[in-house]
Amino acid sequence: MRIRTSAIAALTVACAVLGVGLLAGGHAQGQQPEQDLSEKEIERYRAMISDPMSNPGFLNVDRGEQLWSLKRGAKNVSLETCDLGIGPGKLEGAYAKLPRYFADAGKVMDLEQRLLYCMTSLQELDTKDVIARRFSGPGRVSDMEDLVGFIANKSSGMKIEPQISHPKEQEMLSVGEAMFYRRSAVMDFSCATCHAAEGKRIRLQGLPDFSKPGKAAQETMGSWPTYRVSQSQMRTMQHRLWDCYRQMRMPAPDYASDGLTALTVFMMKQAQGGEITVPSIKR
Amino acid sequence: MNRIKTCILVASAFVLIAPAVAQSPAPKVDPAAVEAFVAATWKSTTGEWRARVDQDETQKACTASNNEPTGVLFDQIRDRESAAVVFPADGKVLGDWKKGAQVAQRGTGGQFTDQANTYRGGNCYACHQMSKAEVSYGTLGPSLNGYGKLHRFDAAEARKTYAKIYNSMSVLPCSQMPRFGHNKFLSEEQIKDVVAYLYDPESPVNK
């Protein structure tokens, strides 16, 4: 029985190798030579910037650690007793299981919604300023980006575990999927216009396929939050979705709104089992 | 050889199985519930921008049919969108190909971070190959290199192309391509310039 299993495994590997060969052949044939060169250059650039020792995103992680234990708000307490889903103050692996349903709030929340909830309920902090600085910019640090960087980093090396057992989580998954395919605005775009086929590009930028579970979704969701070289800032999934809707010519979605969490639930479902390595660094 | 055959068989089995696994769909949801989430997500959006959130009849039909309308629905969309195409009053659909190159290249305008008067580009290269000289092109749409030549620089074909850019769904219901004229994203002049970029024998598209 064991021999048989390994024979099948060997055959599978052989097939995989052959399959990759076939795919690579087809790929090369359909491409312009200059295209291959551009893609190689982009790959080289990616390899160059993805050195963790020189990733400025880790400065956000350090700041986030300080913010987590900083006493503030009317109650002058830290966030250290905030329950991110696996128990008060527990951080290791919490991000891998978000978004999820929180009984105390009666709803499904992503990390940013949950942090705002804890700031309001535990610290009695007026979150107006924190929300105003939700996205960092020149001369403007973002507590949210720092905290997400710190907390997400505590799930680095772990696998994405989408939480979809609670009826509210199932509802969010369905709503998220529906929103993914919903066409609107002056371009008639939905998320699926760009992210529902394999191996497509906008200009030279590769587009991850979220229409089915697998590698593209895993690699994408496993690498957010990320330090974006082009913006010189740490960015979270909230920012990424905001940026997508900008490019779709939709109005700006409200920060930490339930629709964005629904979309995140759907994308995390497609990314199930993907390894989290964050903060990453991207173009 | 046998081994390769087996591999191909095994591989095809995976191909057949894969979509079945992929389509373990989320539980059905009431469209009204989805719209409630959409409304909450753009709660702060007001004024002219608000209209972008709501779907028109065609967007609704395309979303509901997963962009594959059939039978009567297909005809309904095509007829409705065709009727909405506005051709230039003088019937001339060919503008200036050099200006068309700019429309095809530029991807600015219409974003919430733009000013109302920011130049609006067609951003054709985001999805299509056009001139061979431009290597930075996307692949969501087919290559349009040699487009005019392929259509024999024919005047009637150019008119069809104008309609396609003005309203892609007048040609193919639920096309992924924006309805540039219909949604007033590009002006009549810009569309004419892009048609010229595709059809002028001097245009790099046809070189």
Interface residues (C-beta under 8 A of the other chain):
Chain A: L11 T12 A14 C15 L18 G19 Q32 E34 Q35 S38 Q170 E171 L173 S174 V175 G176 E177 A178 M179 Y181 R182 R183 S184 A185 V186 M187 D188 F189 S190 T193 C194 A197 G199 K200 R201 I202 R203 L204 Q205 L207 S211 K212 P213 Y245 R246 Q247 R249 M250 P251 A252 P253 D254 S257 D258 G259 L260 A262 F266 K269
Chain B: R3 I4 T6 C7 V10 A11 A18 P19 V21 A22 P25 A26 P27 K28 V29 P31 A33 V34 F37 V38 A40 T41 W42 K43 S44 T45 W49 R50 R52 V53 D54 Q55 Q59 C62 T63 N66 G110 Q111 F112 T113 Y125 A126 C127 V135 S136 Y137 G138 T139 L140 Q176 P178 R179 N183 K184 F185
